[in-house]
């Protein structure tokens, strides 16, 4: 029996109720769920309760959560202030066919904290945020082509589900990648409306952008690439994109759906680099379904119903939902500069402890991340982009992921994670101790 098989056997034995629930779910939902990102083999656990940093599943197993619903729950599960805000709003109603006051305060906070955002609109997911930001750029410029980075996930819509995790045999040369449609059902023509840049390669990115400048409606980039393992952009890469797009008068979009947890003003504050449009999600909704996009008034004004015949249409029954606004305002109010400083301290400490462990045990792996974000990389390559990320040992990834589940810790199935404001140093120490035990079981000591 391989180490992976042994970890899966132990996991299966410890989670019989989750196994039965998954079998039941699979009878009614493809794959047993409605969200591929939280599926893993042989079956996922079914959570019945969450509080602070802990998750309890149907079998009564308690795990320390380092996923926080894919980076969303920056204040942990069921923070009292967020719970109170939701209860108070329930007493007044859960959704209305008209605007509500909490949404105004929500918008004010974002515009106050993010100087590049003069106006903002709310949606219900990060996917909708990037969809509308791209639409805004196309409407504003009258152009169609979009430039994005290879290995970047910007949501689940046709315009951007290109070259997210492309097979290298189809992806072309590293310095000028080919656009690759990611799965059946996406309009093949979507690949004609996008050009692909390598992440963290300023010279190659400049060549791509300049060669298509006359047709580019926007350049979109994640300041911290989540898909490849919370890989931070090199400052010179982001600065090149900012300088170049300013010179060529091409809107620059920052996808801060994940990276907005980097600082009060997001990664753009952390880097000191300002885009034209920003996409938000996750932490700004306090755990409720959320997305937002905002930027310069001259671009955002096209959404104004008073704009005339050139206005861009934008509807959505739950856009600016008062429940989400209430949770979002409560969460953002909790996120003081001191909280961000502490989050970064804990993230730095955790990554360093992991590096020290890897060095001590001489494991062929690494760790990436920035601020409160981190990921385990099962390769000796220095992971800075998609091509280096693609060298990860997938079996080792699954072994460690499953092993950590057995040890009482949850990461994403790609072994990415994040620290919340309510994780303690003891939680970080316990995680590293658990990782040590898993790595020892795989043969490193």
N, C-alpha and C positions, 0 to 999 in steps of 0.2 A: 504494500500500500504506500502510495506517495504521501508526502507531507500534506499536499493539498487535499487528497482524498481523506486523510485522517482528520483534517480540520473540518471538512464538509460533513463527515460522519458524526463528529462531536456536535456540530451545529444542528444537524437534523435531529439527533437524539434529544437535544435540549429545547427544541422548539416544535413539539408535535401539534400543538393547537394552531400555531401559525401555519404549519403545513396544511392542516385540514381547512383552515380559512382560505388559504391560497387556492386549494383545489376547488372549493366552492366558488370563489371569485372568478376563476378561470372559465367556469361554465357560463358566465354572463358578460364578462369583459375580456377582450382579447389580451392574452398574457396575464389576466387576473388583475389588471389595474387600468388607470387612464393616464398614466404618467411613466414613460419609459425610464426616466432618470432615477427613479427609486426602485427599479426592478434589479434583482441580482439572483444568480443561481446559488443553490437549487430553488430557493423561494425567499421572498423578503419576510421580515418579521412584521407583525401587525401590532401597531402601537395602540394601547388603550388609555394611556395617561402620560402627561408630561408636566414637569414642574422644575423650574430653575434650569439646571444642566442635565436633568435625568429624564430618561424615557423608560416607561414600563410597558412590556408587551403582553400579549394574550396569555403567555405561559408564565407570567410573573417575573420574567427576567428584567433586571434593572441595568440600564447601560448609560454611561456618560456620553452625552451628545456633543460631538464635534462637527456635526453637519448644520444644525440650527436651521432646518428647512432650507438647505442650499444657500447659506449665508444670510438668511432673512432675519432671524431672531437674535439680533445683536444685543438685546437686553435679556436673553434667555426666555424660557417658556413661562407664560402666565405671570409676567411682571405685575405687581399689584396696581401700579399706576395705569398700565394699559388695560388691565381687566376692569378697573373702575371706570375708565373712559368709555369702554364698550357697554358696560352696564348702564351708565348714565344715558348713553345715546339710545339704547334699547327702550328706555322709558319714554323717549320722544318719537321713536319710529326708526325702522331699519333702512328704508329707502323712500325717496320722494320723486314726484314727477316735476320737480322744480329745484333750483339751487338751494343750498343750505349754508348758514353762517360758518360752520366748521371748515368748509372747503376754502373760504377766504383766508382764514388764518393759516391753513396748510400751505397755500400758495405763497402767502407772505413769508413764511419761514424759509421756503426754498429760494425765493428771490433774494432774501436778505443774506442767506448763507452762501449763495453761489453767484458771484458778481456777473458771470457770463449770462445768467438767466434773468432776462428782463421781464419776460412773460412765460407762463407755463400752462399746460393743459394736462388733465389727468385721464388715464385709461386704466385697464384692469390687469395688465401683464407687461413684462419687459418686451415680449414679442410685439405687442401693440405699440409700445413706445418706439422701438426702432422702425417699425413699419411706417408710423406717422412722421418720424423725423426724416426718413428717406423721402417720403412723399412731399414733405415741406421743402426739402432741398431741391427736388425735381420741379416743383411748382415755382419756386423762387428763381431758379436759374433757367428754366425752360429746356434743360438738358436731361438725359436719361441715365448715362453711365455712372456706376458707383465703383469706387475702389475700396477694397477691404483686405484684411490680412489673411493669409493661409493659416488654418488652424484656429480661427476665431469663430465663436458661436454668438450670433446676434439675434437669436430668436427663431421661431419656427414658421417662417413665411417664405414664399418662393423667391422673393427678391434677394434673400440673404442666406438661404440654406445651400450655399455653394462653397466647396472646398473647406468644410468644417473639419472633417477627418478623412481626407481623400486617400485612397490607396496610392502609394508612392509611384507605382507603375503607371498610373494615369495622370500624375500631377505635374509632369513636365520638369523643367530645370528649376533648381532651388532659387535662383536669383530672379527668374521670371516665370512663376508657376502658371500652369494652365487652370482655368476654372473647371471644376468638377461638380456636377449635380450630385447631391448626396444620396437620394433614394428615389424609387419609383413614385410617380404622382406629382413630382415637381415639373412644372412646365420646362421642357428642355431649352426653350428660348430664353429662360431666365439667365442662363450662363452667357448669353450674348450681351447682357446688360451689366456685366460686372467684370472688373479686372482685379487680379490677385497680386498682392505684394507679399514678400517675406517679412515676417515680424522681426523687429529689432535689427534690421539691416538698412541703415539710412541711405547708403549709396544706391542700393538696388531699388528701394522704394522711390527714391527721387527719379530714377530712370523710368519706372513704371508710370508715375504720376505725370511727368513731363511729356511722355510719349502719347498720353491720352488727354492732356489738359483741356483741349478745346471741346471735348465731349463730356467732361466729368461734371456731374451734378453735385457730388460730395465725395469726401473721403471719410470713412467710418473706422474707428479703432477703439479697442479696449485698452485703457491705460494699464490695467492688470489683466492679463489673459487668463480667464478661468478654465477654458477647455483644455489647455495644455498644462494645467497644474499651477494656477495662481502665479503665472510668470510675469513679473513686472517689466514694463517697457523701460528700455534704457532712456535716460533723460535726453540724450542727444537724438534718439529716434523720434520721440514725441516733438522735440523742438524743431527738428527738420520738417516734420509734417506741418507744424504750425506756421513756420516761416514760408514754406513752399506754397501752401494753400492760400496764405495771405497774399503772396506775390502774384499768384495765378488767379486770384479771386474765386476760389473754390471753397464752398462751405466745409468746415471741419466738424465732424460729429464725434463726440466722446460717448461711448457706451459705458455708462457708469452704473449699470444695473447691479453689478457686483462691487465695483471699486468705490462706490459712494461711501462705504463704511471706512475708508482710509482716513478721513478727516471731516471736520464739520462742513467744509465746502467740497468734499469729495477728493478724488485723486488729483483733480485739476488744481486744488489748493496745495496738496501734498507735493506736486511737481512744480507748481508755479507756472503752469501753462494753460492758456485759456482757449477753449473751442468756441465755435459759433452756435452749435446746438448740443444739448446734452440729453441723454436718455437715462431715466431713473426706474427703479423698481425695488423689490425686496425690502430693505430696511425702512424705506420711507412710509410703508404701510403698517408697520407694527405687527406683522404676521397675517394681515388680511390681503386678499388678492389686490394687486396694485401695479401700476406703471405710470410714468409721466414723461413728458418731453417738453423742453423749453429752450429758450435762447434769445437771440436778438429780436427786438420789437419789430424791426423791418421784415423779418421772416415770419415771426409768429402772428403778425397782424393779418396774414392771409387767412387765418382761421376765424377772424372776426366776422360775425354775421352782417355787420354794417359795412363790410369791405366792398360790397357790390357784386357784380357778376363774376369777378375774378376770385371770389372767396373759395377756399377749399372746404369741402364738406367733411364734417366730423360728428358722428353720433355714437351712442353707446348707452344702453339702458342703465348701466351701473357706473358709468364714468363719474368720478367725484362723489361716490357713494358716501353718505354721512358716517356710516359705521367705520369704513376704512379711513376717512378723514380724522375721525376721533382717535382711532388707534395710532394713526400716523403722527398727529400733533403730539400726543402723549409721549410717543417714542422719541421724536425729535427734540422735545423739551428735555428729556432725560439725557440726551447726548451732548453733554457739556464738553468744553475743551479738555477738562481733566479726565473725563471718561475716555476720550480718544487717546490721550497720552498713555493711560493705563492699558488700553487695548494694545497699543503698539509695543509697550514694554513687555507685555505677556507674549505677544506674537514673536518678538525678537528672542525672548528667553526660551520659548519652546523650540524654535528652529535651531538655536544654538545647542540645546540639549540633544536634539535629534542628530545634529552633525557630530557632536562628541561621541554619541553612541555608535554611529556608523563607523567612525574612525577607530574606536576601541575594538569593535567586533570585526573590522575589516570587511564590511558588507559592500558589494558592488552596487551602491545606490546613492541617492542624494536627497536633498530637500530644497524646495523652492517656495517662494512666497514673499509677501511684503505686508507691513503693518500687522493686522490681525488674521491674515490669510496664510495658509501653508498647504503643501502637498508633498507626498512622498514620491520620489522618482526612482524607478527600478532600472537604472542605467548608470553607467560610468560617465556618460556624456554630460557636459554642462548644458542643462536644458534652458535654452533661450528662445526657442521658436518651435514650430510644428515638426520640422525635420528631426531635430534633436529629441523632441518628445516622443516621436514615433519609434525610437530605439528602445523604449521601455519593454521589460520582460513581463508579458501579460499574465503568465502563470504565477510568477512571483507576486504580482499585484494582487491576484485573487487569493493567493495563499495568505498574505499579510492581512488583507481586508477581512477574510473569514476568521483568521486567527484573532484579530482584534475584537470581532463580534463575540467570539467565545470568551475573550478576556473581559468583556463588559464595556466595550467602547465602540461607538458608531462613527465612521467616516463615510464619505461618499464612496460608491463602488470603484471609483478611480483613485481612491486613497487621497482625496483632497479634503481639507477641513478648514475650520475657522474657530477663533476664540471669541467667546461672548463676554460681555461685561461682568457676568456673574460666575464665570470660571475663576477658580482660585489657583494659586501656585501649587497647592496640593493636588488639584485636578491635573495640572500639567505634569507634575512629577509622576503621578499614577499612570498617566498615558504613556510616558516614556518607559516606565518600568514594565508595562504590559507589552509595549513594542519590543523591549529586550527579550521577554519570554517567548514571544512569537518568533523572533529572529533566531533565538537559540534552538527552538524546535525545528527550524528550517536548516540547521546545521552550522550556524555561526556562533562561536563562543570564544 
